[in-house]
Each structure stands twice: as C-alpha cells, then as structure tokens.
C-alpha cells in the first residue's frame, strides 16, 4: 500500500515528498503522522489539500509538518504551492489521542502514551490488514533475502509446524514487511477461511489501551488468541511498555498452544532488543531467526527495472546500474530515487538518461560523496573496534588489528566508488588482491555470522548518517 492516497495528475509530486519525509523523520513519527495523510494536488498546482483524520491531528500536522511539506513542494516543482489542511470525511467519529492519554494516566499505564489514535474498536468486523500487492511473486529474490524468503514460503505453506515463531530482522526498507504480507496473502489464497492479522507493534499497544479503557479484554483476547497467523511488525516498539508486553506474552503463548503461527520483524536480532522482558526475548529466539541484508548490486538493478516496468516506464539498463551503484542502503531508498528520476523526466520533458539521473539525484549524490570517504570509514571502524587509525595503514597483523582493517576494506568497497587498487593504496600501499581477499572474506562471513552482520549494519548506518 502506498504511503498516501493521491489524486490529480501531479501524484508523483506528493509521493516524492513522502519519500523525502520518510528519510528525514524517525520511522515512528512518519508512520503516525505522514503515512495516513490523503493529499490532493490540483492539476494546475494552484494548491494542495492535505486531508487529516481528526481535529487533533490537523492541528499537530499544521504546527509540525505543514511548513516542511510546503517547502518540499516548492523545491520539487519549482513554484510555490499553497497548502490547505482539511478534515477527511469519516464514517464514524474517532476519539482523539488526548482522550487515550487521559485514560492512561488514570489507569496507571503511562508507558502507552506514545501510541497513535485508535483506528477501530476491538469488537468491530475482522480485518486482516494485508496489502494484496505484496506477494512472493512481486518480491525480487537475491542473496540478501534468499533465506528469509525460503523460510517465509515454508511458513505460508505449512502453518504452525517448523519455524514457529519466525523472527525476521534487518535495517529499514529491506523488505521485511513485504515478506510478512506475502506470507499472509499466500495463506489467504490457499485457505480463505484462515484468520490472519497483520499489525504494526504500535497498533497492538493501541489495542491494549482500548481494552483497558473500555473494559473489553474478553473481546481483545478473542481477537488475538483466536488467530491462525499473527504478523507483527517492528516488535522493538514494545520496549519499556510492561503491560503491553504482558498481554503480548499471553497472546504469544495462546497462539503457540493452538499451533497458530507467529511472524515478527525487528531492526535487530532477538538478543539485541533492549527493554524487552527476558521471557519474551527467549520466546522470540525459540523458533527461526533470519536476517535480511541490504540488496547486492544485481538485486538492486532488478528491483529498479521491475519497479519501472510496473509503473509503465522504460528504465535503460545503464541508468539502472548507475542508480544501483549509488543507492546501496535499502529498497525504499532505491524506489524513492527511481520516483525522483521519473518525476524529473516528466517535469523537464526529457528522456531518462544517466545525465538526467545525475541531475535528479544531485542532492543525494552530494550528501553521499561528502559523508563517505575511505578516510572516514577508517576512522569510524578504528573508533568502533578501539584501535588506532594508524593501524589501518600499518603492517601489523595481530587479529585485533587485521580483522578491523579487513572490515574497513570491505566497507570501502561497498560504500565508495574507489577501485580495489585505490583502496589498497589508502591502506598503506597494499596490493589490490589483499583488498579483494578482505572483501570476499567479510561478505562470506557476514552471511554466516550474526554478530558480524550486526556490527557491519551499525557501522553502515553510522557512516550513512
């Protein structure tokens, strides 16, 4: 499902704006305030109407985000587009976040105060919340997600047997959510009567709040404990919410007892989760844990070409390679870069080429070139592993120095445009074959060693800012 509903011939403009905001804002803020917006851009760009769910959210969006949205519209379109905020038509009134917070203080569950506005009553008609567009067929397979895809396919085909729970972890925008929806969609295709629910962890928190508020815990338990498949995204958001964790533990146990399946995602592996009860972490780690890696070059190219084709556009292969070489971190950023290029092509009335892509992505390329250098990588890795930067260039070979040096070489190859000989020269005049050995060794070990993969992920996120 797209981040917002859009109408009018300038739909790409809002989508590109959403891509910018997704990169600028913490994911929790983005999901709560930006994702639900409905934006209608006038065909002549005379105004953009931002529809918001309720008065509380309207005031908050106006105060916190309207100016930034207007600035992005002007930056992307080349002209000022007035922003109008309006209440979206609703079928039924929704209680504001302030009511929830007032209840939480009275009930002694202050840790739940960060949740979004409740979306539906616990006893309402059952909705599985699946996005029908996210299937195994629309998922590009590569080395980065092959194990996760295989495990997900097995779960969808033999519910409640092996790999229960299935715990998928990795960085933002790598396709974890796509895999979960693919599992749910396949199960529903094979068994339309199955009770499946996809939710973000914040929605589970919200449902716990409502159950306390309305004294409807019987309905809450009926909803969650009767599922055949529970798909819950970003379980790290349960941190520091003791009562919510207690209810999740109860639901977890009930589902496992009746041989229902649980699939979870997180930004880190189970034992890396902070402020989650030990007994929950133990349950998370009791099934199968798989990592989703940043996509490799060939996979990134395939994703771009497939996405362009789905949009009815032609993306020259050389442009796909140019973008894939410069946007390495995740699928979400890849798709955002493609949308910028497509919009730039439409607005400028030029065919897509490498030069046009370079112009469309100039801000991204400028930031990347300014922030990531081999010298910066050497310094960051040295600080992380508590060695001297000079050890990166030295001939010393003890393990506590040689391994960080190999990691720095690997990251230099992954995150910069430097050739192997150029990297070798910056590491004390080493031969390019030494660099190649380090790159291959770290790439292979990353697939096998969870701890190394997590360290590399932290270093990559640090270097990318």
ZISUL-V548375 format. One record per residue. SS is DSSP state (H for helix, E for strand, C for the rest). D_FIRST is the distance of its C-alpha to the first C-alpha in Angstrom with 2 decimals. Layout:
ss->{SS;SS}
d_first->{D_FIRST;D_FIRST}
This chain:
ss->{C;C;C;C;E;E;E;C;C;C;H;H;H;H;H;H;H;H;H;H;H;H;H;H;C;C;H;H;H;H;H;H;H;H;C;C;C;E;E;E;E;C;C;C;C;C;E;E;E;E;E;E;C;C;H;H;H;H;H;H;H;H;H;H;C;H;H;H;H;H;H;H;H;H;H;H;H;C;C;C;C;E;E;E;E;E;E;C;C;C;C;C;C;C;C;C;H;H;H;H;H;H;H;H;H;H;H;C;C;H;H;H;C;C;C;C;C;C;C;C;C;C;C;C;C;C;C;C;C;C;C;C;C;C;C;C;C;C;C;C;C;C;C;C;C;H;H;H;H;H;H;H;H;H;H;H;H;C;C;C;C;C;C;C;C;E;E;E;E;C;C;C;C;C;C;H;H;H;H;H;H;H;H;H;H;H;H;H;H;H;C;C;C;C;C;E;E;E;E;E;H;H;H;H;H;H;H;H;H;H;H;H;H;H;C;C;H;H;H;H;H;H;H;H;H;C;C;C;E;E;E;E;E;C;H;H;H;H;C;C;C;H;H;H;H;H;H;H;H;H;H;H;H;H;H;H;H;C;C;C;E;E;E;E;E;E;C;C;C;H;H;H;C;C;C;C;C;H;H;H;H;H;H;H;C;C;C;E;E;E;E;C;C;C;C;C;H;H;H;H;H;H;H;H;H;H;H;H;H;H;C;C;C;C;C;C;H;H;H;H;H;H;H;H;H;H;C;C;C;C;H;H;H;H;H;H;H;H;H;H;H;H;H;H;H;H;H;H;C;C;C;C;C;H;H;H;H;H;H;H;C;H;H;H;H;H;H;H;H;H;H;C;C;H;H;H;H;H;H;H;H;H;H;H;H;C;C;C;H;H;H;H;C;C;C;C;C;C;H;H;H;H;H;H;H;H;H;H;H;H;H;H;H;H;H;C;C;C;C;H;H;H;H;H;H;H;C;C;C;C;C;H;H;H;H;H;H;H;H;H;H;H;H;H;H;H;H;H;C;H;H;H;H;H;H;H;H;H;H;H;H;H;H;H;C}
d_first->{0.00;3.83;6.58;8.23;9.14;11.94;14.91;18.13;19.24;18.55;14.75;15.08;17.26;14.84;12.23;15.28;16.39;13.25;13.97;17.53;16.89;14.82;17.99;20.42;19.39;19.59;16.29;17.31;18.04;14.88;12.72;15.29;16.07;13.81;10.18;11.00;12.91;12.92;14.98;17.13;19.24;22.47;23.31;26.50;24.94;27.30;24.88;21.33;20.55;18.45;17.71;17.92;17.90;21.59;24.80;24.76;21.39;22.54;25.73;24.10;21.61;24.64;26.82;24.65;22.05;23.10;25.74;23.59;20.92;23.91;25.42;22.39;22.21;25.93;25.78;23.17;24.63;28.25;28.94;28.67;26.00;26.84;24.18;24.35;22.82;22.58;21.65;18.73;20.09;19.76;21.06;22.87;24.09;22.53;24.96;24.71;24.44;28.18;29.06;27.30;29.21;32.46;32.08;31.39;34.59;36.56;35.28;35.78;32.22;31.76;29.58;26.72;26.94;24.07;21.29;19.03;19.77;19.74;17.07;18.96;22.39;23.08;24.71;22.11;20.71;18.98;15.18;13.74;10.28;9.02;5.83;8.21;7.18;8.20;11.90;15.27;15.77;13.00;14.23;17.09;20.03;22.67;25.26;22.92;20.79;23.20;24.58;21.30;19.98;23.35;23.39;19.91;21.01;24.25;22.73;20.61;23.83;26.33;24.95;27.24;29.54;29.40;27.13;26.75;25.26;23.10;22.55;20.33;20.97;20.58;19.71;16.59;14.03;15.80;13.32;14.37;11.09;10.29;13.76;13.42;10.64;12.83;15.78;14.54;13.48;16.84;18.77;17.50;18.40;21.77;22.41;20.68;22.90;21.68;20.54;17.42;15.66;12.94;13.57;14.00;17.78;17.99;16.94;19.76;22.04;21.20;21.96;25.23;26.15;25.71;27.75;30.52;30.38;30.63;32.66;30.28;30.31;31.22;27.98;26.08;27.87;27.42;23.64;23.39;26.58;26.06;22.85;23.06;20.22;18.94;16.10;16.47;14.93;17.31;20.48;22.41;21.43;23.88;26.70;29.62;28.43;31.28;30.79;27.13;28.11;30.85;28.56;26.12;29.21;30.36;27.10;27.10;30.69;30.20;27.42;29.42;32.51;31.01;29.61;25.97;23.69;22.04;19.59;19.13;17.98;19.90;20.90;24.35;26.31;27.63;31.04;29.62;27.91;29.88;30.93;29.64;32.39;34.19;33.97;30.15;30.17;32.63;30.37;27.40;29.80;31.34;28.95;27.44;26.10;24.41;23.48;20.75;22.48;21.62;21.34;24.70;25.57;25.27;21.87;20.67;22.24;20.63;17.09;17.93;19.55;16.87;14.16;16.76;17.64;14.17;14.41;17.87;19.71;22.61;22.77;26.36;26.83;28.99;26.31;23.79;26.55;27.34;23.83;23.55;26.95;26.13;22.63;23.17;21.41;17.83;14.96;13.04;16.30;16.82;13.73;14.73;18.24;17.38;15.73;18.89;21.10;19.60;19.87;23.33;24.37;23.52;25.15;28.21;28.52;29.15;28.19;26.19;28.77;29.42;31.20;28.36;25.93;28.54;28.72;24.98;24.68;28.08;27.00;25.09;28.06;30.55;29.13;28.91;32.46;33.82;32.48;32.82;36.29;38.33;40.55;37.69;36.48;40.07;40.49;37.23;37.96;41.60;40.74;38.27;40.90;43.77;45.84;47.44;45.76;49.05;48.47;45.72;48.49;51.32;52.80;52.52;50.97;50.75;47.50;46.42;46.54;45.82;42.48;40.95;42.37;40.59;37.31;37.85;38.61;35.42;33.33;35.36;34.50;30.76;30.33;32.92;34.11;37.57;39.32;40.89;44.37;43.23;41.63;44.81;46.94;45.06;45.65;49.41;50.04;48.65;48.44;45.11;45.53;45.49;42.13;40.77;42.06;40.36;36.98;37.12;38.41;35.72;32.90;34.39;35.09;31.64;30.30;32.96;33.58;31.05;33.15;33.44;29.72;29.11;31.88;30.50;27.04;28.79;30.93;28.10;26.19;29.57;30.41;27.15;27.65}
